[in-house]
């Protein structure tokens, strides 16, 4: 017996299981009566979940998908080939999985847009020329133009030949 209470209304016994961290709770008859829900013909009041909790739950699949892919691949490689990521490299792999999945989703979306346009005989508008992935050079130039005060100068230079 690990602990307990001998009160008539709340009699219980905590029994730890050897070599594990589990504890069994044994309730006596008076405590079981108190633990059962009270049922009556009264009206039940129901409350809806707040919108914040609903939003967080709806975002969980997108947040858990990239690390789940890394974990699954690590387990598959460990099971199939006997090779797994060392402990120190697992956290960086989980962190890097977010931009990799984002980049992959952007590439797939661009491919699907081009394919849909070709199926309908449409022509996609020209893209802003960029040398870096994700147009980071264009973003840096736009920030620099914003600091100088000529926010539309880069766009003006791009549209000048047309």
C-alpha positions in Angstrom: 0.0 0.0 0.0 1.5 3.3 -1.1 -1.1 5.6 0.4 -4.7 5.8 1.1 -7.6 7.4 3.0 -9.8 5.6 5.6 -12.6 8.2 5.5 -15.9 6.5 5.0 -17.0 8.8 2.1 -13.6 8.6 0.2 -12.0 5.3 0.7 -9.2 4.5 -1.7 -5.9 2.6 -2.0 -2.9 3.4 -4.2 -0.9 0.3 -5.2 2.3 0.9 -7.1 3.2 -1.7 -9.7 6.8 -3.0 -9.2 9.5 -1.9 -11.7 7.2 0.5 -13.5 5.9 4.0 -13.0 2.2 3.0 -12.9 0.0 3.2 -9.9 -3.3 1.4 -9.5 -6.1 3.2 -7.7 -8.5 0.9 -5.9 -11.8 2.5 -4.7 -13.9 1.1 -2.0 -17.7 0.9 -2.3 -18.6 4.3 -0.8 -16.0 6.0 -3.0 -17.3 4.2 -6.1 -20.8 5.5 -5.4 -19.4 9.1 -5.2 -17.4 8.6 -8.4 -20.4 7.6 -10.5 -22.0 10.5 -12.3 -25.3 11.8 -10.9 -28.1 11.1 -13.3 -31.3 13.0 -13.2 -34.0 14.3 -15.5 -32.6 17.9 -15.2 -31.6 19.8 -18.3 -28.0 19.5 -19.3 -26.1 22.7 -20.1 -23.7 22.3 -23.0 -21.1 24.8 -23.8 -19.3 25.2 -27.2 -15.6 25.2 -27.4 -14.0 28.6 -27.8 -12.8 29.5 -31.4 -9.2 29.6 -30.3 -9.2 26.0 -29.3 -10.9 25.0 -32.5 -8.4 26.9 -34.5 -5.4 25.3 -32.7 -6.8 21.8 -33.2 -7.4 22.5 -36.9 -3.7 23.6 -37.3 -2.3 20.6 -35.5 -2.1 18.4 -38.6 -0.1 21.0 -40.6 2.2 21.5 -37.6 2.8 17.9 -36.9 3.1 16.6 -40.5 6.7 17.7 -41.2 8.2 16.3 -38.0 6.1 13.1 -38.4 7.6 12.6 -41.8 11.2 12.9 -40.4 10.3 10.6 -37.5 8.7 8.0 -39.8 11.6 8.0 -42.3 14.1 7.7 -39.4 12.2 4.7 -38.0 11.9 3.1 -41.5 15.6 3.5 -42.2 16.4 2.1 -38.7 14.1 -0.9 -39.2 15.0 -1.6 -42.9 18.7 -0.7 -43.1 19.8 -0.5 -39.5 20.7 3.2 -40.0 19.2 6.0 -37.9 19.9 9.6 -37.2 22.2 10.3 -34.2 20.5 11.9 -31.3 22.2 15.3 -31.8 21.0 15.6 -35.4 17.3 14.7 -34.8 16.2 18.1 -33.5 17.8 20.0 -36.5 16.2 17.5 -38.8 12.8 18.2 -37.3 13.4 22.0 -37.5 14.6 21.8 -41.1 11.6 19.7 -42.1 9.2 22.7 -42.0 11.0 24.8 -44.8 11.5 21.6 -46.8 7.8 20.7 -46.7 6.9 24.3 -47.4 9.2 24.4 -50.5 7.9 21.1 -51.7 4.3 22.3 -51.4 5.1 25.5 -53.4 6.8 23.6 -56.2 3.8 21.2 -56.4 1.4 24.2 -56.5 3.4 25.9 -59.3 3.4 22.6 -61.3 -0.3 22.2 -60.8 -1.0 25.8 -61.9 1.1 25.4 -65.1 -0.6 22.1 -65.8 -4.1 23.5 -65.3 -3.2 26.5 -67.5 -1.9 24.3 -70.3 -5.1 22.1 -70.1 -7.3 25.2 -70.6 -5.0 26.8 -73.2 -4.2 29.7 -70.9 -0.9 31.5 -70.6 0.4 32.3 -67.1 1.6 35.9 -66.5 5.3 36.5 -66.5 7.1 36.2 -63.1 9.3 38.8 -61.6 12.9 37.8 -62.5 14.8 36.4 -59.5 18.2 34.9 -59.0 17.7 33.4 -55.5 15.2 30.7 -54.5 12.0 32.2 -53.1 12.8 35.5 -54.7 14.8 36.5 -51.6 16.9 38.9 -53.7 13.8 40.7 -54.8 12.5 40.9 -51.2 15.9 42.4 -50.1 15.8 45.0 -52.9 12.2 45.9 -52.0 13.2 46.4 -48.3 16.2 48.5 -49.4 13.8 50.6 -51.6 11.5 51.0 -48.6 14.3 52.3 -46.4 15.4 54.8 -49.1 11.9 56.0 -49.7 11.3 55.0 -53.3 9.1 51.9 -52.8 8.1 51.5 -56.4 11.5 52.0 -58.0 12.2 48.3 -58.4 8.8 47.6 -59.9 9.2 50.6 -62.2 12.6 49.3 -63.4 11.1 45.9 -64.1 8.1 47.2 -66.1 10.2 49.8 -68.1 11.0 47.5 -71.0 7.3 46.7 -71.5 
